[in-house]
Amino acid sequence: MMGQQGERGYMGKIRVALVAGIFVSGVLGTHLAAAVETGVPLQNAECSTRVDQLLAQMTNAEKVGQMVMVLNAPGFGDFTDTIGLIRDHQVGSVISHAYFGFGVADAASYNNSLQEAAASTRLEIPILNAADFEAGVSILVADGTSLPTQMGLAAARRPLDTRTAAAVTAAEALALGFNWSFSPLADVLTTPLNGEGGVRTFGGKSNLTSRLVAAEVLTFQRSGLIATAKHFPGMGGSEVNSHFGLPVVAYDRTTLQRTHLPPFESAIRAGVETIMTGHIIVETLDPQLPASLSPIVTNDLLREELGFDGVVVTDSMTLGAILGRWDVDEAAVLAVKAGADIVMEIGPTDLAVFAINALLSAVDGGEITTARLDESVRRVLSLKCRYGLLDLALVNVSAAESVVGSENSLASAAELSLRGVTLVRNRGVLPFDSSAGTTLVAGVTHPTNEVIPMPPASHVPTLAAMVEEVSEGSVLSWTAETESPTAPEIDAAVSLAADADRIIVATYSAGPLPAEQTRLVEALLATGKPLVAIATGTPYDLTEYSEVDAYVTAPALTFLPGYAFSQSLLEASIAVVFGAEPYGRLPVPIEGLYPLGHGMGYQGSEVNVAEEGD
């Protein structure tokens, strides 16, 4: 049985969910159900007339501003003068990162200040405030509800769970003053070495991905939160991370159409408002240019063949796939000529200004026609109009504090996360006894990352705290100083294990598992103590230490592991280790060991579920 502390904590959240009526096997709570029914975008002639009137008043500079998205990262200090870019260059949208240390009231008040800056411009057009809410708003504002990653939701294989997570995300994002989510990922993960997508994807099968993409898109947009399917035409088949290099894939057109395009087609059928193009060269389409710069991909395939007439936004032009190959100004112009409506520029102020000036010069010089300019600006303004974003509407800071991280949402997230944990192997080791004994929790430290410079982080404290919550025994914890434990560090972990009755070791990889982590697991296994390995990133780690008798996957961490992308999944994995019933099934195969759809439970035998056509 659970210890008393566990009754008050994690499992208590699930009991709250039952009482509140939002247990995910039932219906959504009142506030979430209301969110799904309100804020539905407008579809009327009023928007067309209003957009025409605005376009007639706009200068070319104001139009170009609506087509550029800039970085909004208050946690980075004055790295980017976001308010200045809104006020002086009329930029129409921002991509938000790094709300470090911001509570709910701070974030809502700050987002209001961005809209007030937009209201100070001549035409007073509000901004689109976007963020990568792929696992809830907690990845940006810590007080938000931590939800499963897309791969965690895919492990549950239930569109209802995806809708529930999307409803929580939409309610909290809108309360904070965000109006656009750069999710869902529609990428299909077809290679284990794709670290960029990884746990951010719905897994390795096109049909499952298509169903869950549609569920998220519909829920977001019925709630009033703009959705984005990304990264067109699909980046799950590459082994190169576009943040650092340029992915190139050589699969044929049949593979593209059968595997990678269907989730985007599903999103389009669901009415997705925006699609993000990826920095990837698909040789069968355009062997020279990445999708984000290619008219063959953006215009011919996405617009003409697939019939998408919504807003096309590029991934950031400052990622490694673009930088060093094209100048910032050159890339911005190429993207618009290819058919993009919004060019994303994550970086310092001067880079954004370079892009703005380049686009304006291209318009003034005739390289980009006025008709082409107006086509994109009309799409952007129409999107804003349909979502009520042509009029200043500041969020209520006090109301935000009652919505974000509410007891009901936390309880719902706890249950969703239990469904996202997969018990892959159990040869008589689990569940651990929660009534007594000492548990060693071991893991590694993730280094800072050049993409988003966060300090090194270890998630061992989160796991150890959860062990303390769900068990009555004592807890020891050990953490390597890097992702590659040294021989002396491994010896220290083994020495500490002598005082433990059982061991939990967490591993992580965004690609191949570091050999030193394999040696750590093998050394702890050699102690003879009952041991469970938990994969906190993608599920493939087992291939590197296949002798373990107990293996759990909690797909919580991305290639930026300093972000606790899904703390709720980390917590749920410990609940499963100590006896909570696991429901997850692998959303990707572990080659040579377990197929997609495999999972185990404590109440029944091993199951392998791969739906027909999936």
HUTAVEN-V528040 format. One line per field, one symbol per residue. ss: DSSP state (H for helix, E for strand, L for the rest). phi: phi as a letter, one per 20 degrees, with the letter a starting at -180 (. if undefined). burial: + if it has 16 or more other C-alpha atoms within 10 Angstrom, else -. A space follows every 50 residues. Layout:
ss->???
phi->???
burial->???
This chain:
ss->LLLHHHHHLHHHHHHHHHHHLLLLLLLLLHHHHHHHHLLLLLLLHHHHHH HHHHHHHLLHHHHHHHLEEEEELHHHLLLLLHHHHHHHHLLLEEEELLLL LLLHHHHHHHHHHHHHHHHLLLLLLLLEEEELLLLLHHHLLLLLLLLLLH HHHHHHLLHHHHHHHHHHHHHHHHHHLLLEELLLELLLLLLLLLLLLHHH LLLLLHHHHHHHHHHHHHHHHHHLLELEEEEELLLLLLLLLLLLLLEEEL LLHHHHHHHHLHHHHHHHHLLLLEEEELLEEELLLLLLLLHHHLHHHHHH HHHHHLLLLLEEEELLLLLLLLLLLLLHHHHHHHHHHHLLLEEEELLLHH HHHHHHHHHHHHHHLLLLLHHHHHHHHHHHHHHHHHLLLLLLLLLLHHHH HHHLLLHHHHHHHHHHHHHHLEEEEELLLLLLLLLLLLEEEEELLELLLL LLLLLLELLHHHHHHHHHHHLLLLEEEEELLLLLLLHHHHHHHHHHHLLL LEEEEEELLLLLLLHHHHHHHHHHHLLLLEEEEEELLLHHHHHHLLLLLE EEELLLLLLLLLLLLLHHHHHHHHHHHLLLLLLLLLLLLELLLELLLEEE LLLLLLEELLLLLL
phi->.fffffffegfffffgffffndgfeddffgffgfffedmfgfcbfgffff fgffgfeeefffffgfedddfccffemegceffffffeclfebcdeblef meeffgfffffffffffffeegelefeeddbeeebnfffddgffffdffg fffffflcggffffffffgffffffenecbdeaefdfdedcfeeffelff eeodcfffgfffgfffgffgffeodfdcebdfeodfddedeffdbefccd fefffgfedeegffffffffngfcceeeebedgfebfddfgfddffefef effffemeceeddefffdfgfdgndcfgfffffgffffpfecdecerfgf fffgffffffffffenfdffffffgfffffffffffdmddcfceeefffg feefmfgffffffffgfgfeedeebbdmedeffeeanddedcacdeffcf fcfdfgbcdggfffffgffecdeecdcbcffcecgfgfffffffffffed eacdcedbbdbffggffffffffffffnfgccedeedffeggfebfefec bcdcfddefdffffgbffffffffgfgdoffecfcgecfdgncbegnfac ceebegccdcfgmd
burial->-++--++--++-++++++-+++++---++--++-++--+++-----+--- +---+----+++++++++++++++-----++++-+++-+++++++++++- -+-++-++++++-++++++-+--+++++++++++++++++++++++++++ ++++++++++++++++++++++++++++++++++++++++++++++++++ +++++++++++++++++++++++++++++++++++++++++++-+++++- -----+--++++++++++-++++++++++++++-+---++++++++++++ -++----+-++++++++++++++----++-+++++++++++++++++++- +++++++++++++----+----++-+++++++++++++++-+-++-+--+ +-++++++++++++++++++++++++--++++++---++++++++++--- ---+--+++++-++-++++++++-+++++++-++++--++--++-++--+ +++++++++++-++--++++++-++----+++++++++++++-++--+++ ++++++++++++++++++++++++++++++++++++++++---+++++++ ++-------+----
